[in-house]
């Protein structure tokens, strides 16, 4: 979902940032397609910044952990936007145990993430290039469960161009992000469980997502929820 609809380029240029040679070989094989051009691969953030500056690819696929540093991917996403703001970043990772870092990656500017070896990387690239935000269905629920519990999620009013949620819907969404049950949310908000379900249904409809997990992920990406420690 995007603020403004856009069309993917006829040929999508892609760079991959991955320091595991075996994973890199598999990724490059999975990206082979007539409409995808791999313009370069890098193993370090410095090389990635140099390549992005020179080639300005449409999409950059970035490993979350580079050279043993679990935050290297997040920092690289921020720096890439400074040198090539037209490049759309997607995170590729071998693990789903770092939910707080996924939130940080979204806040840094990532538009999606996928587990290595799961999902279709070509589809990921095409959707990113088209302006979609993309979350691998294999890990979306696990991300919310592990990541959101580790954070507090204060809600804020989104920009006027975004779908508008009421104050109670924002409050409900923040509690959903904490993985509270419908019963627990009702107790916190002093409302009935049916009212909670109505709020959640309205949130899902307004954000045009399919379930609670996707609503939380969309909200993190778009700024409805601010993760704080």
C-alpha positions in Angstrom: 0.0 0.0 0.0 1.3 3.4 -0.8 0.4 7.1 -0.5 0.3 7.4 -4.3 -0.1 4.6 -6.8 2.9 3.9 -8.9 3.9 1.5 -11.7 6.9 -0.7 -11.6 9.5 0.0 -14.2 9.7 -2.3 -17.3 13.1 -3.6 -16.1 13.6 -3.5 -12.4 17.2 -2.9 -11.3 18.2 -4.7 -8.1 21.2 -4.7 -5.8 21.8 -7.3 -3.1 23.7 -6.7 0.1 24.7 -10.1 1.6 27.9 -11.3 3.2 27.2 -15.0 3.1 28.5 -16.3 -0.2 26.2 -19.4 -0.1 23.1 -17.3 0.6 24.2 -14.8 -2.1 24.5 -17.6 -4.7 21.0 -18.8 -3.9 19.5 -15.3 -3.9 21.0 -14.4 -7.3 19.6 -17.6 -8.7 16.1 -16.9 -7.3 16.2 -13.4 -8.8 16.7 -14.5 -12.4 13.8 -13.1 -14.6 13.4 -11.2 -17.8 12.1 -8.2 -16.0 14.8 -8.1 -13.3 18.4 -6.9 -13.8 20.9 -7.6 -11.0 23.2 -4.5 -11.1 25.5 -5.6 -8.3 26.1 -7.5 -5.1 27.9 -6.3 -2.0 29.1 -7.7 1.2 29.7 -4.5 3.2 27.7 -1.4 3.9 30.5 0.8 2.4 30.4 -1.1 -0.9 26.6 -1.0 -0.9 26.6 2.8 -0.5 29.1 3.2 -3.3 27.1 0.9 -5.6 23.8 2.7 -4.8 25.4 6.1 -5.5 26.8 4.9 -8.8 23.8 2.8 -10.1 20.8 4.0 -8.2 18.9 0.7 -8.4 15.1 0.5 -8.1 15.3 -2.0 -5.3 17.9 -3.0 -2.7 17.6 -6.3 -0.9 19.6 -6.1 2.4 20.5 -8.7 4.9 19.6 -7.6 8.4 22.9 -8.8 9.9 26.1 -7.9 8.1 29.6 -8.7 9.3 28.2 -10.0 12.6 26.5 -6.7 13.4 22.7 -7.2 13.9 22.0 -3.5 13.4 24.2 -3.0 10.3 21.2 -3.6 8.0 19.1 -1.0 9.8 21.8 1.6 9.6 22.5 0.9 6.0 18.8 1.4 5.1 19.0 4.9 6.6 22.2 5.7 4.8 21.0 4.4 1.4 18.0 6.8 1.5 20.5 9.7 1.8 22.5 8.7 -1.3 19.8 7.2 -3.4 16.3 8.2 -2.2 14.6 6.5 -5.2 15.9 3.1 -4.1 13.3 1.0 -2.3 14.8 -1.2 0.4 13.6 -4.7 1.4 15.1 -6.8 4.2 16.1 -10.4 3.7 16.9 -12.4 6.8 17.6 -15.9 7.9 15.8 -15.6 11.2 12.6 -14.3 12.6 13.8 -13.8 16.2 14.6 -10.1 16.0 11.2 -8.5 15.9 12.3 -5.2 17.4 14.9 -4.8 14.7 12.2 -5.3 12.0 10.3 -2.4 13.5 13.5 -0.3 13.4 14.1 -1.3 9.8 10.6 -0.1 8.9 11.1 3.1 10.7 14.5 3.5 8.9 12.7 3.3 5.6 12.4 -0.4 4.6 9.2 -1.3 2.7 9.2 -5.0 3.3 11.0 -8.1 4.6 11.2 -11.8 3.7 12.9 -14.9 5.1 15.7 -16.3 3.0 14.5 -19.4 1.3 10.8 -18.7 1.9 8.5 -16.9 -0.4 9.2 -15.6 -4.0 12.0 -13.1 -4.1 11.0 -12.1 -7.7 7.5 -11.3 -6.5 9.0 -9.4 -3.6 11.1 -7.3 -5.9 8.2 -6.6 -8.3 5.9 -5.6 -5.5 8.5 -3.3 -3.9 9.2 -1.7 -7.2 5.5 -1.1 -7.7 5.4 0.7 -4.4 3.8 -1.9 -2.2 4.9 -2.6 1.3 5.5 -6.3 1.6 5.7 -8.7 4.5 6.5 -12.4 4.1 3.4 -14.2 5.3 5.6 -16.9 6.8 6.8 -14.5 9.5 4.3 -11.7 9.9 2.5 -13.3 12.8 5.7 -14.4 14.5 7.1 -10.9 14.1 4.1 -9.3 15.8 4.2 -11.9 18.6 7.9 -11.6 19.4 8.6 -8.0 18.3 5.6 -6.2 19.6 5.7 -7.7 23.0 9.2 -6.3 23.5 8.1 -2.8 22.8 5.6 -0.3 23.9 3.4 1.1 21.1 2.0 4.6 21.8 -0.4 5.6 19.0 -0.3 9.0 17.2 -2.6 10.6 14.7 -1.3 9.9 11.2 -1.0 12.4 8.4 -4.2 13.6 6.8 -3.5 11.7 3.6 -3.5 8.4 5.4 -6.7 6.5 6.3 -8.1 8.2 9.3 -8.7 6.1 12.5 -10.6 7.4 15.4 -9.0 7.9 18.8 -10.6 4.7 20.1 -9.4 2.8 17.0 -5.9 4.0 17.5 -6.1 3.0 21.2 -7.3 -0.4 20.1 -4.6 -0.8 17.5 -1.9 0.0 20.1 -3.2 -2.7 22.4 -3.5 -5.2 19.5 0.2 -4.5 18.8 0.9 -5.6 22.4 -0.7 -9.0 21.6 -3.5 -8.5 24.1 -6.5 -10.7 23.6 -10.0 -9.3 22.7 -11.0 -9.9 26.3 -7.9 -8.1 27.7 -8.4 -5.2 25.4 -12.0 -4.9 26.5 -10.9 -4.8 30.1 -8.2 -2.1 29.4 -10.6 0.1 27.5 -13.7 -0.7 29.7 -15.8 -1.6 26.7 -17.5 -4.9 25.6 -15.7 -7.5 23.6 -18.1 -7.0 20.7 -17.1 -3.3 20.6 -13.4 -4.3 20.5 -14.2 -6.6 17.6 -16.1 -3.8 15.8 -13.1 -1.4 16.3 -10.7 -4.1 14.9 -13.0 -4.7 11.9 -13.1 -1.0 11.2 -9.3 -0.8 11.4 -8.8 -3.7 9.0 -11.3 -2.2 6.6 -9.8 1.3 6.7 -6.2 0.1 6.3 -7.3 -2.3 3.6 -5.4 -5.2 5.2 -6.5 -8.8 5.8 -6.0 -9.4 9.5 -4.8 -8.0 12.9 -1.1 -8.9 12.2 -1.1 -7.0 8.9 -2.8 -4.0 10.5 0.0 -3.7 13.1 2.7 -4.1 10.5 1.1 -1.5 8.3 0.7 0.8 11.3 4.4 0.5 12.2 5.4 1.3 8.6 3.1 4.2 8.2 3.7 5.8 11.6 0.4 5.1 13.4 2.4 3.4 16.1 5.8 4.6 17.4 7.9 1.8 18.9 9.7 3.0 22.1 11.8 1.2 24.6 
